[in-house]
Amino acid sequence: MPRSKSEIIWLDKEVIGPAIKAVLKASESENVEISRLRDVEEDWDLFLRVLADGSLLLSAVAVRIP
């Protein structure tokens, strides 16, 4: 079976950071999603993968600098 081509896009925190901050500020309760978003805001890189069928996959990768 041939592999489908997909594209991976790095999401710049300077661009999406204000949106993340707005969601965190507007959140009225702490839940798993908000907790995860706080983690992402601090030290994770986000990548969006666009698959051949048009679906999207969001991945967060922890950035650890020794």
C-alpha positions as CSV (number, residue, x, y, z in Angstrom):
1,M,0.0,0.0,0.0
2,P,1.5,3.4,-1.0
3,R,2.0,6.0,1.7
4,S,-0.1,9.1,1.7
5,K,1.7,12.4,1.6
6,S,1.0,14.7,4.5
7,E,2.3,18.1,5.6
8,I,3.5,19.0,9.1
9,I,3.3,22.6,10.2
10,W,5.0,24.1,13.3
11,L,2.7,26.4,15.2
12,D,4.6,29.5,16.4
13,K,3.9,30.3,20.0
14,E,4.3,34.0,19.4
15,V,1.4,33.7,16.9
16,I,-0.9,31.3,18.9
17,G,0.2,32.4,22.4
18,P,-2.3,35.2,22.7
19,A,-5.1,32.8,21.8
20,I,-3.9,30.3,24.4
21,K,-3.6,33.1,27.0
22,A,-7.2,34.3,26.2
23,V,-8.6,30.8,26.7
24,L,-6.8,30.3,30.0
25,K,-8.0,33.8,31.2
26,A,-11.6,33.1,30.2
27,S,-11.7,29.6,31.7
28,E,-13.9,29.5,34.8
29,S,-12.9,26.1,36.1
30,E,-9.9,23.9,36.1
31,N,-10.3,20.7,34.2
32,V,-8.0,18.3,32.3
33,E,-8.1,20.3,29.1
34,I,-7.2,23.6,30.8
35,S,-4.5,21.9,32.8
36,R,-3.0,20.5,29.6
37,L,-3.2,23.9,27.9
38,R,-1.3,25.5,30.8
39,D,1.4,22.9,30.3
40,V,1.5,23.5,26.5
41,E,1.8,27.3,27.1
42,E,4.9,26.8,29.2
43,D,7.3,24.6,27.4
44,W,5.8,22.6,24.6
45,D,6.1,22.9,20.8
46,L,2.9,22.4,18.8
47,F,2.7,20.8,15.4
48,L,-0.3,20.4,13.1
49,R,-0.2,17.6,10.6
50,V,-2.5,17.8,7.6
51,L,-3.3,14.3,6.3
52,A,-4.1,13.4,2.7
53,D,-7.8,12.9,3.6
54,G,-8.1,16.4,5.0
55,S,-8.1,15.4,8.6
56,L,-5.9,17.2,11.1
57,L,-3.6,15.9,13.9
58,L,-2.3,18.2,16.6
59,S,0.8,17.1,18.4
60,A,2.5,18.6,21.4
61,V,6.2,17.9,22.0
62,A,7.9,18.8,25.3
63,V,10.9,21.0,25.1
64,R,13.5,20.0,27.6
65,I,16.8,21.9,27.7
66,P,19.3,20.4,30.1
